[in-house]
Amino acid sequence: MQNRGSAPFSGLTKKTTMSSTKSEADTRVPVIEISQIQTHLPYFQSVPAGFPSPADDYVEEQLNLDKYLIKNPAATFFVRVSGDSMTGAGIYPEDILIVDRSLQAKSNDVVIALLEGEFTVKRLVYEHGFYWLKPEHATFKPIQVLPESDFQVWGVVTNVIHKPYVL
């Protein structure tokens, strides 16, 4: 992958003995097919957060979630999160991430990465000549991606589908 940031993104597909805990790297889940969310829903231009209003009077168009959330369907996949290493970025267990493989990862992107045969979701950061996979939770440590690491970015997280409460 090429880099959209200031640091080159070449040379990051080699081998190392870096380890990570299962909870940090455990995002292996079945991929959710894009066809499962092709839905057209009513779209309201705005809804007041205060006193309820007859919002049906203001339906302006149908919202196509595919168009809104997915820029390149052929290169997009969904993954369900397990673990809590990214809660500081608003990514929680059971959230669904929308990941675009056509985007070129840059420093500070949240990515799905494959490191030493394990998938993980982390923030990709380029500092002091090295790439790091940084969690967004104080109890997890950043993982340095050494030049000899077996490492690949699978895609850039573009959206998070999160339930604000249990239904």
C-alpha positions in Angstrom: 0.0 0.0 0.0 1.1 3.5 -0.6 1.0 6.2 2.0 -1.2 9.3 1.9 0.9 10.8 4.7 4.5 12.1 4.9 6.3 8.8 5.5 6.9 6.0 2.9 4.8 2.9 3.3 7.1 0.5 1.6 9.0 -2.3 3.2 6.3 -3.3 5.7 5.7 -6.9 4.5 8.6 -8.7 6.1 9.1 -11.1 9.0 9.7 -10.7 12.8 9.0 -12.5 16.0 6.8 -9.7 17.5 3.9 -11.0 19.6 0.7 -9.5 20.7 -1.9 -10.7 23.1 -5.0 -12.5 21.8 -7.3 -9.7 23.0 -5.4 -7.1 21.1 -5.4 -9.0 17.8 -8.7 -10.9 18.1 -10.8 -9.3 15.4 -11.2 -12.5 13.3 -14.8 -12.7 12.6 -16.9 -13.6 9.6 -17.1 -10.8 7.0 -20.5 -9.3 6.7 -21.6 -9.1 3.0 -22.3 -5.7 1.7 -25.6 -7.0 0.2 -26.9 -7.5 3.7 -27.3 -3.8 4.4 -28.6 -2.5 1.1 -31.5 -0.6 2.5 -33.3 2.6 1.6 -34.6 4.4 4.7 -36.4 7.7 5.2 -34.0 10.6 5.6 -34.9 13.6 7.7 -32.9 16.8 7.0 -32.9 17.6 10.7 -34.7 16.5 13.8 -34.8 18.6 17.0 -33.2 17.0 20.0 -35.7 18.7 22.3 -39.5 18.5 22.2 -40.8 15.8 19.8 -42.2 17.1 16.4 -44.2 15.4 13.7 -41.0 14.5 11.8 -42.9 12.7 9.0 -43.9 16.1 7.7 -40.2 16.7 6.9 -39.2 13.6 5.0 -37.0 15.0 2.2 -35.7 11.9 0.5 -34.7 8.3 0.9 -31.3 7.7 2.5 -29.3 5.0 0.8 -26.8 3.8 3.4 -24.7 2.2 0.6 -24.1 5.5 -1.0 -23.6 7.3 2.3 -21.2 4.8 3.9 -19.5 2.9 1.1 -17.5 4.8 -1.5 -16.0 1.7 -3.3 -18.2 -1.4 -2.9 -15.8 -3.7 -4.7 -13.1 -3.0 -2.2 -15.2 -2.7 1.0 -15.9 -5.2 3.7 -17.4 -5.3 7.2 -15.9 -6.8 10.3 -17.3 -7.1 13.8 -15.1 -6.0 16.6 -14.1 -8.1 19.6 -11.9 -6.7 22.4 -11.7 -3.2 23.9 -8.3 -1.9 22.8 -9.9 0.9 20.7 -12.7 2.2 23.0 -10.9 5.6 23.2 -11.6 6.0 19.4 -15.2 5.2 19.9 -14.8 1.6 18.7 -16.4 -0.9 21.1 -16.9 -4.7 21.2 -19.6 -5.9 18.8 -19.4 -2.7 16.7 -19.2 -3.2 13.0 -16.4 -1.6 11.1 -16.7 -0.6 7.5 -13.3 -1.1 5.9 -12.1 0.2 2.5 -9.2 -1.7 0.9 -8.8 0.8 -1.9 -7.7 3.6 0.4 -4.0 4.1 0.9 -3.2 4.0 4.6 -1.6 7.0 6.1 -0.3 7.9 9.5 -3.1 8.3 12.1 -5.6 6.2 10.1 -7.5 3.4 12.0 -6.7 0.3 10.1 -7.3 -3.4 10.0 -3.8 -4.9 9.9 -2.4 -8.4 9.7 0.6 -8.7 12.0 2.4 -12.0 12.4 -0.7 -13.9 11.2 -3.1 -12.2 13.5 -5.7 -9.6 12.6 -6.0 -6.4 14.7 -7.7 -3.0 14.5 -5.4 -0.2 15.6 -4.3 3.3 14.7 -1.4 3.3 12.3 1.1 5.9 13.4 4.5 6.9 11.8 6.9 8.2 14.4 10.7 8.6 14.6 11.2 6.5 11.4 9.0 3.6 12.5 5.4 2.5 12.1 3.4 1.7 15.2 0.0 0.1 15.8 -1.4 2.1 18.6 -4.4 1.1 20.7 -6.8 3.7 22.0 -7.0 2.3 25.6 -4.6 2.9 28.4 -4.2 -0.8 29.4 -2.8 -1.8 26.0 0.7 -1.0 24.7 1.6 0.2 21.2 3.1 -2.4 18.9 6.2 -1.3 16.9 6.2 -2.6 13.4 9.8 -3.5 12.7 11.1 -3.6 9.1 11.4 -7.4 9.3 7.8 -7.8 10.6 5.3 -9.9 8.8 2.9 -7.1 8.4 0.2 -6.0 6.0 -2.6 -3.3 6.2 -5.8 -4.9 5.0 -7.8 -1.7 4.8 -8.7 1.6 6.3 -11.6 1.9 8.7 -14.0 4.5 7.2 -17.0 4.1 9.5 -18.1 2.5 12.7 -21.7 1.1 13.1 -22.3 1.4 16.8 -25.5 0.8 18.9 -25.8 3.5 21.5 -27.8 1.2 23.7 -28.9 -2.4 23.9 -32.2 -3.0 22.0 
